[in-house]
């Protein structure tokens, strides 16, 4: 049975999943990983989600305030053995609903070109590619997205 909880960045299951995410990204991004890592600190995230499968934490995601109308989707991760089951879409939908409940009308996010599965996920879930924003302007490996929620 799948269960989703709303939490924050102090949740030990969220922290453990993010460590796995960071290890995978370090492998995929290689030398570029340190650039991205500086923008992915979780210390102050107030809105995180952990998805459990029969009590085992298998996926996570988070949102943080980006501007007055937008939340930024961060730290999306699904354990490799749980991928291709729609879990990432469930996390993403839950994050979008939470952003809407908090009074935000848009979600934005950044992912890397070396993460084609993530790009496909966001396109499948109605996100559109936008010009790179903020710290990602001019970064060749970054792809930025947005969606009204």
PyMOL commands that place a pseudoatom at each C-alpha (Angstrom):
pseudoatom trace, name=CA, resn=UNK, resi=1, chain=A, elem=C, hetatm=0, pos=[0.000, 0.000, 0.000]
pseudoatom trace, name=CA, resn=UNK, resi=2, chain=A, elem=C, hetatm=0, pos=[1.299, 3.426, -0.967]
pseudoatom trace, name=CA, resn=UNK, resi=3, chain=A, elem=C, hetatm=0, pos=[1.141, 6.228, 1.596]
pseudoatom trace, name=CA, resn=UNK, resi=4, chain=A, elem=C, hetatm=0, pos=[2.280, 9.837, 1.174]
pseudoatom trace, name=CA, resn=UNK, resi=5, chain=A, elem=C, hetatm=0, pos=[3.148, 12.045, 4.125]
pseudoatom trace, name=CA, resn=UNK, resi=6, chain=A, elem=C, hetatm=0, pos=[3.785, 15.764, 4.208]
pseudoatom trace, name=CA, resn=UNK, resi=7, chain=A, elem=C, hetatm=0, pos=[6.832, 16.659, 6.262]
pseudoatom trace, name=CA, resn=UNK, resi=8, chain=A, elem=C, hetatm=0, pos=[9.921, 18.876, 6.177]
pseudoatom trace, name=CA, resn=UNK, resi=9, chain=A, elem=C, hetatm=0, pos=[13.638, 18.508, 5.597]
pseudoatom trace, name=CA, resn=UNK, resi=10, chain=A, elem=C, hetatm=0, pos=[14.242, 17.223, 9.127]
pseudoatom trace, name=CA, resn=UNK, resi=11, chain=A, elem=C, hetatm=0, pos=[12.432, 13.959, 8.405]
pseudoatom trace, name=CA, resn=UNK, resi=12, chain=A, elem=C, hetatm=0, pos=[15.037, 11.146, 8.590]
pseudoatom trace, name=CA, resn=UNK, resi=13, chain=A, elem=C, hetatm=0, pos=[13.462, 9.216, 5.702]
pseudoatom trace, name=CA, resn=UNK, resi=14, chain=A, elem=C, hetatm=0, pos=[13.541, 12.330, 3.498]
pseudoatom trace, name=CA, resn=UNK, resi=15, chain=A, elem=C, hetatm=0, pos=[17.199, 12.888, 4.447]
pseudoatom trace, name=CA, resn=UNK, resi=16, chain=A, elem=C, hetatm=0, pos=[18.112, 9.277, 3.626]
pseudoatom trace, name=CA, resn=UNK, resi=17, chain=A, elem=C, hetatm=0, pos=[16.394, 9.426, 0.225]
pseudoatom trace, name=CA, resn=UNK, resi=18, chain=A, elem=C, hetatm=0, pos=[18.076, 12.738, -0.613]
pseudoatom trace, name=CA, resn=UNK, resi=19, chain=A, elem=C, hetatm=0, pos=[21.470, 11.179, 0.176]
pseudoatom trace, name=CA, resn=UNK, resi=20, chain=A, elem=C, hetatm=0, pos=[20.724, 8.462, -2.386]
pseudoatom trace, name=CA, resn=UNK, resi=21, chain=A, elem=C, hetatm=0, pos=[19.611, 11.122, -4.866]
pseudoatom trace, name=CA, resn=UNK, resi=22, chain=A, elem=C, hetatm=0, pos=[22.820, 13.103, -4.363]
pseudoatom trace, name=CA, resn=UNK, resi=23, chain=A, elem=C, hetatm=0, pos=[24.946, 9.986, -4.897]
pseudoatom trace, name=CA, resn=UNK, resi=24, chain=A, elem=C, hetatm=0, pos=[23.135, 9.212, -8.158]
pseudoatom trace, name=CA, resn=UNK, resi=25, chain=A, elem=C, hetatm=0, pos=[23.429, 12.812, -9.364]
pseudoatom trace, name=CA, resn=UNK, resi=26, chain=A, elem=C, hetatm=0, pos=[27.136, 12.922, -8.530]
pseudoatom trace, name=CA, resn=UNK, resi=27, chain=A, elem=C, hetatm=0, pos=[27.619, 9.886, -10.760]
pseudoatom trace, name=CA, resn=UNK, resi=28, chain=A, elem=C, hetatm=0, pos=[25.505, 11.297, -13.604]
pseudoatom trace, name=CA, resn=UNK, resi=29, chain=A, elem=C, hetatm=0, pos=[26.805, 14.872, -13.472]
pseudoatom trace, name=CA, resn=UNK, resi=30, chain=A, elem=C, hetatm=0, pos=[30.469, 14.089, -12.864]
pseudoatom trace, name=CA, resn=UNK, resi=31, chain=A, elem=C, hetatm=0, pos=[32.572, 17.236, -12.598]
pseudoatom trace, name=CA, resn=UNK, resi=32, chain=A, elem=C, hetatm=0, pos=[29.481, 19.481, -12.822]
pseudoatom trace, name=CA, resn=UNK, resi=33, chain=A, elem=C, hetatm=0, pos=[27.976, 18.015, -9.640]
pseudoatom trace, name=CA, resn=UNK, resi=34, chain=A, elem=C, hetatm=0, pos=[29.529, 20.531, -7.247]
pseudoatom trace, name=CA, resn=UNK, resi=35, chain=A, elem=C, hetatm=0, pos=[27.906, 23.414, -9.166]
pseudoatom trace, name=CA, resn=UNK, resi=36, chain=A, elem=C, hetatm=0, pos=[24.434, 21.898, -8.767]
pseudoatom trace, name=CA, resn=UNK, resi=37, chain=A, elem=C, hetatm=0, pos=[24.975, 20.671, -5.203]
pseudoatom trace, name=CA, resn=UNK, resi=38, chain=A, elem=C, hetatm=0, pos=[25.275, 24.228, -3.894]
pseudoatom trace, name=CA, resn=UNK, resi=39, chain=A, elem=C, hetatm=0, pos=[21.638, 24.878, -4.907]
pseudoatom trace, name=CA, resn=UNK, resi=40, chain=A, elem=C, hetatm=0, pos=[20.265, 21.649, -3.475]
pseudoatom trace, name=CA, resn=UNK, resi=41, chain=A, elem=C, hetatm=0, pos=[20.763, 22.082, 0.266]
pseudoatom trace, name=CA, resn=UNK, resi=42, chain=A, elem=C, hetatm=0, pos=[17.775, 20.841, 2.222]
pseudoatom trace, name=CA, resn=UNK, resi=43, chain=A, elem=C, hetatm=0, pos=[18.317, 22.493, 5.599]
pseudoatom trace, name=CA, resn=UNK, resi=44, chain=A, elem=C, hetatm=0, pos=[15.465, 24.978, 5.300]
pseudoatom trace, name=CA, resn=UNK, resi=45, chain=A, elem=C, hetatm=0, pos=[12.874, 23.071, 3.264]
pseudoatom trace, name=CA, resn=UNK, resi=46, chain=A, elem=C, hetatm=0, pos=[9.498, 23.390, 4.975]
pseudoatom trace, name=CA, resn=UNK, resi=47, chain=A, elem=C, hetatm=0, pos=[7.467, 21.397, 2.440]
pseudoatom trace, name=CA, resn=UNK, resi=48, chain=A, elem=C, hetatm=0, pos=[8.688, 17.882, 1.698]
pseudoatom trace, name=CA, resn=UNK, resi=49, chain=A, elem=C, hetatm=0, pos=[6.872, 14.683, 0.797]
pseudoatom trace, name=CA, resn=UNK, resi=50, chain=A, elem=C, hetatm=0, pos=[7.907, 11.092, 1.440]
pseudoatom trace, name=CA, resn=UNK, resi=51, chain=A, elem=C, hetatm=0, pos=[6.090, 8.226, -0.249]
pseudoatom trace, name=CA, resn=UNK, resi=52, chain=A, elem=C, hetatm=0, pos=[6.033, 4.864, 1.517]
pseudoatom trace, name=CA, resn=UNK, resi=53, chain=A, elem=C, hetatm=0, pos=[5.335, 1.461, 0.006]
pseudoatom trace, name=CA, resn=UNK, resi=54, chain=A, elem=C, hetatm=0, pos=[4.144, -0.851, 2.778]
pseudoatom trace, name=CA, resn=UNK, resi=55, chain=A, elem=C, hetatm=0, pos=[5.974, 1.305, 5.325]
pseudoatom trace, name=CA, resn=UNK, resi=56, chain=A, elem=C, hetatm=0, pos=[9.261, 1.532, 3.392]
pseudoatom trace, name=CA, resn=UNK, resi=57, chain=A, elem=C, hetatm=0, pos=[10.311, 5.009, 2.202]
pseudoatom trace, name=CA, resn=UNK, resi=58, chain=A, elem=C, hetatm=0, pos=[10.732, 4.742, -1.576]
pseudoatom trace, name=CA, resn=UNK, resi=59, chain=A, elem=C, hetatm=0, pos=[10.359, 8.269, -2.975]
pseudoatom trace, name=CA, resn=UNK, resi=60, chain=A, elem=C, hetatm=0, pos=[10.495, 11.925, -2.082]
pseudoatom trace, name=CA, resn=UNK, resi=61, chain=A, elem=C, hetatm=0, pos=[10.130, 15.445, -3.382]
pseudoatom trace, name=CA, resn=UNK, resi=62, chain=A, elem=C, hetatm=0, pos=[9.914, 18.966, -2.041]
pseudoatom trace, name=CA, resn=UNK, resi=63, chain=A, elem=C, hetatm=0, pos=[8.808, 22.473, -2.871]
pseudoatom trace, name=CA, resn=UNK, resi=64, chain=A, elem=C, hetatm=0, pos=[10.195, 25.781, -1.738]
pseudoatom trace, name=CA, resn=UNK, resi=65, chain=A, elem=C, hetatm=0, pos=[9.125, 29.347, -2.337]
pseudoatom trace, name=CA, resn=UNK, resi=66, chain=A, elem=C, hetatm=0, pos=[10.553, 30.748, -5.567]
pseudoatom trace, name=CA, resn=UNK, resi=67, chain=A, elem=C, hetatm=0, pos=[8.647, 34.035, -5.913]
pseudoatom trace, name=CA, resn=UNK, resi=68, chain=A, elem=C, hetatm=0, pos=[5.275, 35.458, -4.847]
pseudoatom trace, name=CA, resn=UNK, resi=69, chain=A, elem=C, hetatm=0, pos=[3.352, 33.212, -7.269]
pseudoatom trace, name=CA, resn=UNK, resi=70, chain=A, elem=C, hetatm=0, pos=[5.665, 30.206, -7.635]
pseudoatom trace, name=CA, resn=UNK, resi=71, chain=A, elem=C, hetatm=0, pos=[7.032, 27.233, -5.769]
pseudoatom trace, name=CA, resn=UNK, resi=72, chain=A, elem=C, hetatm=0, pos=[10.160, 25.475, -7.006]
pseudoatom trace, name=CA, resn=UNK, resi=73, chain=A, elem=C, hetatm=0, pos=[10.061, 21.672, -7.173]
pseudoatom trace, name=CA, resn=UNK, resi=74, chain=A, elem=C, hetatm=0, pos=[13.204, 20.200, -5.606]
pseudoatom trace, name=CA, resn=UNK, resi=75, chain=A, elem=C, hetatm=0, pos=[14.734, 16.879, -4.561]
pseudoatom trace, name=CA, resn=UNK, resi=76, chain=A, elem=C, hetatm=0, pos=[12.574, 14.518, -6.626]
pseudoatom trace, name=CA, resn=UNK, resi=77, chain=A, elem=C, hetatm=0, pos=[13.763, 10.932, -6.193]
pseudoatom trace, name=CA, resn=UNK, resi=78, chain=A, elem=C, hetatm=0, pos=[12.423, 7.389, -6.528]
pseudoatom trace, name=CA, resn=UNK, resi=79, chain=A, elem=C, hetatm=0, pos=[14.416, 4.305, -5.534]
pseudoatom trace, name=CA, resn=UNK, resi=80, chain=A, elem=C, hetatm=0, pos=[15.659, 2.574, -8.720]
pseudoatom trace, name=CA, resn=UNK, resi=81, chain=A, elem=C, hetatm=0, pos=[13.722, -0.623, -8.016]
pseudoatom trace, name=CA, resn=UNK, resi=82, chain=A, elem=C, hetatm=0, pos=[10.480, 1.387, -7.717]
pseudoatom trace, name=CA, resn=UNK, resi=83, chain=A, elem=C, hetatm=0, pos=[10.776, 3.358, -10.955]
pseudoatom trace, name=CA, resn=UNK, resi=84, chain=A, elem=C, hetatm=0, pos=[8.425, 3.064, -13.940]
pseudoatom trace, name=CA, resn=UNK, resi=85, chain=A, elem=C, hetatm=0, pos=[5.419, 2.515, -11.652]
pseudoatom trace, name=CA, resn=UNK, resi=86, chain=A, elem=C, hetatm=0, pos=[3.972, 6.054, -11.688]
pseudoatom trace, name=CA, resn=UNK, resi=87, chain=A, elem=C, hetatm=0, pos=[5.362, 6.935, -8.264]
pseudoatom trace, name=CA, resn=UNK, resi=88, chain=A, elem=C, hetatm=0, pos=[7.239, 10.035, -9.466]
pseudoatom trace, name=CA, resn=UNK, resi=89, chain=A, elem=C, hetatm=0, pos=[4.036, 11.368, -11.030]
pseudoatom trace, name=CA, resn=UNK, resi=90, chain=A, elem=C, hetatm=0, pos=[2.215, 10.791, -7.722]
pseudoatom trace, name=CA, resn=UNK, resi=91, chain=A, elem=C, hetatm=0, pos=[4.892, 12.753, -5.854]
pseudoatom trace, name=CA, resn=UNK, resi=92, chain=A, elem=C, hetatm=0, pos=[4.799, 15.547, -8.423]
pseudoatom trace, name=CA, resn=UNK, resi=93, chain=A, elem=C, hetatm=0, pos=[0.998, 15.791, -8.341]
pseudoatom trace, name=CA, resn=UNK, resi=94, chain=A, elem=C, hetatm=0, pos=[1.027, 15.884, -4.543]
pseudoatom trace, name=CA, resn=UNK, resi=95, chain=A, elem=C, hetatm=0, pos=[3.611, 18.683, -4.579]
pseudoatom trace, name=CA, resn=UNK, resi=96, chain=A, elem=C, hetatm=0, pos=[1.576, 20.670, -7.110]
pseudoatom trace, name=CA, resn=UNK, resi=97, chain=A, elem=C, hetatm=0, pos=[-1.588, 20.268, -5.008]
pseudoatom trace, name=CA, resn=UNK, resi=98, chain=A, elem=C, hetatm=0, pos=[0.295, 21.376, -1.896]
pseudoatom trace, name=CA, resn=UNK, resi=99, chain=A, elem=C, hetatm=0, pos=[1.655, 24.442, -3.705]
pseudoatom trace, name=CA, resn=UNK, resi=100, chain=A, elem=C, hetatm=0, pos=[-1.900, 25.299, -4.798]
pseudoatom trace, name=CA, resn=UNK, resi=101, chain=A, elem=C, hetatm=0, pos=[-3.214, 24.819, -1.235]
pseudoatom trace, name=CA, resn=UNK, resi=102, chain=A, elem=C, hetatm=0, pos=[-0.524, 27.240, -0.047]
pseudoatom trace, name=CA, resn=UNK, resi=103, chain=A, elem=C, hetatm=0, pos=[-1.808, 29.879, -2.470]
pseudoatom trace, name=CA, resn=UNK, resi=104, chain=A, elem=C, hetatm=0, pos=[0.758, 29.529, -5.255]
pseudoatom trace, name=CA, resn=UNK, resi=105, chain=A, elem=C, hetatm=0, pos=[-0.329, 29.398, -8.906]
pseudoatom trace, name=CA, resn=UNK, resi=106, chain=A, elem=C, hetatm=0, pos=[2.777, 27.987, -10.587]
pseudoatom trace, name=CA, resn=UNK, resi=107, chain=A, elem=C, hetatm=0, pos=[5.547, 25.458, -10.091]
pseudoatom trace, name=CA, resn=UNK, resi=108, chain=A, elem=C, hetatm=0, pos=[8.990, 25.845, -11.633]
pseudoatom trace, name=CA, resn=UNK, resi=109, chain=A, elem=C, hetatm=0, pos=[11.894, 23.436, -11.651]
pseudoatom trace, name=CA, resn=UNK, resi=110, chain=A, elem=C, hetatm=0, pos=[15.296, 22.672, -13.093]
pseudoatom trace, name=CA, resn=UNK, resi=111, chain=A, elem=C, hetatm=0, pos=[16.721, 19.339, -14.117]
pseudoatom trace, name=CA, resn=UNK, resi=112, chain=A, elem=C, hetatm=0, pos=[19.788, 18.242, -16.017]
pseudoatom trace, name=CA, resn=UNK, resi=113, chain=A, elem=C, hetatm=0, pos=[20.052, 17.101, -19.619]
pseudoatom trace, name=CA, resn=UNK, resi=114, chain=A, elem=C, hetatm=0, pos=[21.809, 14.004, -18.257]
pseudoatom trace, name=CA, resn=UNK, resi=115, chain=A, elem=C, hetatm=0, pos=[18.497, 13.015, -16.627]
pseudoatom trace, name=CA, resn=UNK, resi=116, chain=A, elem=C, hetatm=0, pos=[16.315, 12.123, -19.635]
pseudoatom trace, name=CA, resn=UNK, resi=117, chain=A, elem=C, hetatm=0, pos=[13.882, 10.204, -17.406]
pseudoatom trace, name=CA, resn=UNK, resi=118, chain=A, elem=C, hetatm=0, pos=[13.226, 13.374, -15.396]
pseudoatom trace, name=CA, resn=UNK, resi=119, chain=A, elem=C, hetatm=0, pos=[12.728, 15.448, -18.547]
pseudoatom trace, name=CA, resn=UNK, resi=120, chain=A, elem=C, hetatm=0, pos=[10.217, 12.868, -19.830]
pseudoatom trace, name=CA, resn=UNK, resi=121, chain=A, elem=C, hetatm=0, pos=[8.416, 12.868, -16.463]
pseudoatom trace, name=CA, resn=UNK, resi=122, chain=A, elem=C, hetatm=0, pos=[7.942, 16.627, -16.440]
pseudoatom trace, name=CA, resn=UNK, resi=123, chain=A, elem=C, hetatm=0, pos=[6.801, 16.787, -20.068]
pseudoatom trace, name=CA, resn=UNK, resi=124, chain=A, elem=C, hetatm=0, pos=[4.361, 13.910, -19.456]
pseudoatom trace, name=CA, resn=UNK, resi=125, chain=A, elem=C, hetatm=0, pos=[2.931, 15.808, -16.466]
pseudoatom trace, name=CA, resn=UNK, resi=126, chain=A, elem=C, hetatm=0, pos=[2.194, 19.000, -18.384]
pseudoatom trace, name=CA, resn=UNK, resi=127, chain=A, elem=C, hetatm=0, pos=[5.319, 21.055, -17.717]
pseudoatom trace, name=CA, resn=UNK, resi=128, chain=A, elem=C, hetatm=0, pos=[6.648, 23.289, -20.476]
pseudoatom trace, name=CA, resn=UNK, resi=129, chain=A, elem=C, hetatm=0, pos=[10.282, 24.107, -21.085]
pseudoatom trace, name=CA, resn=UNK, resi=130, chain=A, elem=C, hetatm=0, pos=[11.138, 27.708, -20.253]
pseudoatom trace, name=CA, resn=UNK, resi=131, chain=A, elem=C, hetatm=0, pos=[14.281, 29.790, -20.548]
pseudoatom trace, name=CA, resn=UNK, resi=132, chain=A, elem=C, hetatm=0, pos=[16.711, 28.912, -17.767]
pseudoatom trace, name=CA, resn=UNK, resi=133, chain=A, elem=C, hetatm=0, pos=[16.139, 31.013, -14.669]
pseudoatom trace, name=CA, resn=UNK, resi=134, chain=A, elem=C, hetatm=0, pos=[18.309, 32.374, -11.866]
pseudoatom trace, name=CA, resn=UNK, resi=135, chain=A, elem=C, hetatm=0, pos=[21.531, 30.492, -11.262]
pseudoatom trace, name=CA, resn=UNK, resi=136, chain=A, elem=C, hetatm=0, pos=[20.810, 28.231, -14.265]
pseudoatom trace, name=CA, resn=UNK, resi=137, chain=A, elem=C, hetatm=0, pos=[20.981, 31.008, -16.885]
pseudoatom trace, name=CA, resn=UNK, resi=138, chain=A, elem=C, hetatm=0, pos=[23.712, 30.116, -19.327]
pseudoatom trace, name=CA, resn=UNK, resi=139, chain=A, elem=C, hetatm=0, pos=[24.198, 26.597, -17.915]
pseudoatom trace, name=CA, resn=UNK, resi=140, chain=A, elem=C, hetatm=0, pos=[24.233, 24.273, -20.921]
pseudoatom trace, name=CA, resn=UNK, resi=141, chain=A, elem=C, hetatm=0, pos=[23.314, 21.115, -18.971]
pseudoatom trace, name=CA, resn=UNK, resi=142, chain=A, elem=C, hetatm=0, pos=[20.221, 22.649, -17.321]
pseudoatom trace, name=CA, resn=UNK, resi=143, chain=A, elem=C, hetatm=0, pos=[16.643, 22.448, -18.550]
pseudoatom trace, name=CA, resn=UNK, resi=144, chain=A, elem=C, hetatm=0, pos=[14.001, 24.573, -16.768]
pseudoatom trace, name=CA, resn=UNK, resi=145, chain=A, elem=C, hetatm=0, pos=[10.261, 23.977, -16.705]
pseudoatom trace, name=CA, resn=UNK, resi=146, chain=A, elem=C, hetatm=0, pos=[7.056, 25.578, -15.438]
pseudoatom trace, name=CA, resn=UNK, resi=147, chain=A, elem=C, hetatm=0, pos=[3.426, 24.630, -14.959]
pseudoatom trace, name=CA, resn=UNK, resi=148, chain=A, elem=C, hetatm=0, pos=[0.333, 26.430, -13.701]
pseudoatom trace, name=CA, resn=UNK, resi=149, chain=A, elem=C, hetatm=0, pos=[-1.134, 24.685, -10.658]
for i in range(1, 149): cmd.bond("trace and resi %d" % i, "trace and resi %d" % (i + 1))
show_as sticks, trace
zoom trace
